[in-house]
Amino acid sequence: MSVHPQSLAGGEQQSIKVLADSIFSMLRVSLPGIIESYDPIANTCTVQQALKGHTADEGRKTV
């Protein structure tokens, strides 16, 4: 008798929630930063991230 993966995760709705939480935890839509340099001719800048965050690195979280 095989066990369905959805029953291990708490059902389809729970599986979808886990997937969504995983995706949203990696999504960055805005982040405060400190402008380090600006090139007015190219209209570009170099920005240093102002907040420390967690990023996934092969299943481990790093700061």
VENWO-V798894 format. One record per pair of residues at least 4 apart in sequence whose ideal C-beta (glycine too) atoms are under 8 Angstrom apart, sorted by sequence separation. I is the first residue (numbers start at 1). J is the second residue. D is the distance in whole Angstrom. If there is no record, write none. Layout:
BEGIN
i: (I/I)
j: (J/J)
d: (D/D)
END
This chain:
BEGIN
i: (3/4/5/6/7/10/11/12/13/14/15/16/17/18/19/20/21/22/23/39/49/56/57/3/6/9/10/39/56/57/6/9/38/39/55/38/54/55/37/38/54/6/9/36/37/54/5/35/36/53/35/36/52/35/36/34/33/34/33/33/34/33/31/32/31/32/31/31/26/26)
j: (7/8/9/10/11/14/15/16/17/18/19/20/21/22/23/24/25/26/27/43/53/60/61/8/11/14/15/44/61/62/12/15/44/45/61/45/61/62/45/46/62/15/18/45/46/63/15/45/46/63/46/47/63/47/48/47/47/48/48/49/50/50/49/50/50/51/51/53/55/56)
d: (6/8/6/8/7/3/7/6/7/6/6/6/6/6/6/6/6/7/6/7/8/7/7/6/6/5/7/5/6/5/5/5/8/7/7/4/5/6/6/8/7/6/6/8/5/6/8/5/5/8/7/7/6/6/5/7/4/5/6/6/5/5/6/4/7/6/7/8/8/6)
END
